[in-house]
C-alpha cells in the first residue's frame, strides 16, 4: 500500500548497507526471540543471530499476518505504511528497532500519538544524512529503539562513518 503521491517512479524499497546493519545490531544487541519483518535481500537478517525468524511479503510471509510474540524486531521497514508497521510491531514485540528517516517519526501526529501511547523511544542511534550511509535520500537517518511501555527519557547516540 503506497501512500506517497506525486513522486514519479517511487519505490518503497530502500536497501540498507551491510556495514550500517551490522553497526545497528552490534549497538542494540538483540537477544531472545528476534524477528526481521522485512527481510528483503537479507542485509539485516544475515547479521542477526541464528534462529531469527523473518517475514518477506514477496516470499509469502506477510508481517501483518505474523502474530507470535517476540522480544526484538529489527529492520529497515517500508516508509509508506509506517504507522501500520509501528502499530503491529508494538503489538507483538517488547523492543523494536527501525532504521528510518527521523522525519518519518517526528513529522506525523498519528505516529507520535502511537509512540506516546504504546512504546516510547528509548534511544536514537543517529547516522546523519541518508546519502552518507548508502540511501538515495538525504534526510537524516536513525536506528530508533522503541520499547513497549517505556516512558522515560530518550538517549541520543551518534554513529558517523564512511561506508
C-alpha positions in Angstrom: 0.0 0.0 0.0 2.0 3.0 -1.2 0.5 6.2 0.1 3.1 8.6 -1.5 1.7 10.7 -4.3 3.4 13.0 -6.8 6.7 11.0 -6.9 7.4 9.6 -10.3 8.8 6.0 -10.1 8.5 6.0 -6.3 9.8 2.8 -4.7 9.2 1.8 -1.1 12.4 -0.4 -1.3 15.5 1.2 0.2 18.2 -1.4 0.8 20.5 -1.0 3.8 24.3 -1.1 3.6 25.7 -4.2 5.3 28.0 -2.1 7.5 25.1 0.0 8.7 23.0 -3.1 9.5 26.0 -4.6 11.4 26.5 -1.4 13.4 22.8 -1.2 14.4 22.8 -4.9 15.5 26.1 -4.5 17.4 24.8 -1.4 19.2 21.5 -2.8 20.3 22.5 -6.4 20.9 19.0 -8.0 20.3 18.5 -11.3 22.1 15.8 -13.8 22.8 13.2 -14.3 20.2 14.0 -12.0 17.3 12.1 -11.1 14.1 13.3 -9.5 10.9 9.9 -8.4 9.5 11.1 -7.1 6.1 13.9 -9.4 5.1 14.3 -8.2 1.6 17.7 -9.3 0.4 18.7 -10.3 3.9 21.1 -7.5 4.9 19.9 -7.3 8.5 18.8 -10.9 8.7 22.2 -12.3 7.7 23.8 -10.3 10.6 21.3 -11.4 13.3 21.8 -14.4 15.5 20.9 -17.9 14.1 17.3 -18.8 14.8 16.0 -15.3 14.0 12.5 -15.5 12.4 11.7 -13.5 9.3 8.9 -12.2 7.1 9.1 -11.1 3.5 5.9 -10.3 1.6 7.5 -11.2 -1.7 8.1 -14.7 -0.4 4.6 -15.2 1.0 5.4 -14.4 4.6 3.4 -11.2 5.4 4.5 -9.3 8.5 0.9 -8.2 9.2 -0.1 -11.9 9.5 2.7 -12.7 11.9 1.2 -12.7 15.4 3.7 -14.5 17.6 5.2 -12.5 20.5 8.9 -11.6 20.1 11.5 -9.9 22.3 13.0 -7.9 19.4 12.2 -6.6 16.0 15.0 -5.1 13.9 14.8 -3.9 10.3 14.7 -1.2 7.7 10.9 -1.0 7.2 8.9 0.3 4.3 8.2 4.0 4.8 4.8 4.3 3.0 2.8 2.5 5.7 5.0 3.1 8.7 2.1 3.9 11.1 0.6 0.5 10.4 4.1 -1.1 10.7 4.7 0.5 14.1 1.3 -0.4 15.4 1.7 -4.1 14.6 5.3 -4.1 15.8 4.3 -2.6 19.2 1.6 -5.3 19.5 3.9 -8.2 19.1 7.3 -7.0 20.3 8.8 -5.7 23.5 11.6 -3.9 21.6 11.5 -2.6 18.1 14.5 -1.0 16.3 13.8 0.5 12.9 16.3 2.4 10.7 14.2 5.3 9.3 14.5 8.9 8.4 13.8 10.9 11.6 11.2 12.9 9.8 9.1 9.8 9.3 8.6 9.6 13.1 8.6 13.3 14.2 6.5 14.8 11.4 3.5 12.6 11.8 1.0 13.4 14.6 -0.6 9.9 14.4 2.8 8.2 14.7 3.7 10.4 17.6 0.5 9.6 19.4 1.1 5.9 18.8 4.6 6.1 20.2 3.3 8.2 23.2 0.6 5.7 24.0 2.3 2.4 23.3 6.0 2.3 23.1 8.3 5.2 24.0 11.6 5.9 22.2 14.4 4.6 24.4 17.2 5.6 22.1 18.0 7.1 18.7 21.2 5.9 17.1 21.8 8.8 14.6 23.7 8.2 11.4 23.4 11.6 9.7 22.1 12.1 6.1 20.8 9.0 4.3 23.2 9.6 1.4 26.1 9.3 3.7 25.1 5.7 4.6 24.1 4.5 1.2 20.5 5.6 0.7 19.3 7.6 -2.2 17.6 10.2 0.0 19.3 12.9 2.1 17.1 13.0 5.1 18.8 12.3 8.5 18.5 8.6 9.4 18.5 7.0 12.8 18.0 3.5 14.2 15.2 4.2 16.7 14.7 1.8 19.6 11.0 1.7 20.6 10.3 -0.1 23.9 6.8 -1.1 24.7 5.6 0.6 27.9 8.7 2.8 28.1 8.0 6.4 29.0 11.4 7.7 30.2 14.0 9.9 28.5 15.4 9.3 25.1 19.1 8.7 24.8 20.6 10.2 21.6 23.7 8.4 20.3 25.7 9.1 17.2 27.5 6.9 14.6 29.2 8.8 11.9 31.4 6.8 9.5 32.1 6.5 5.8 30.5 3.4 4.2 
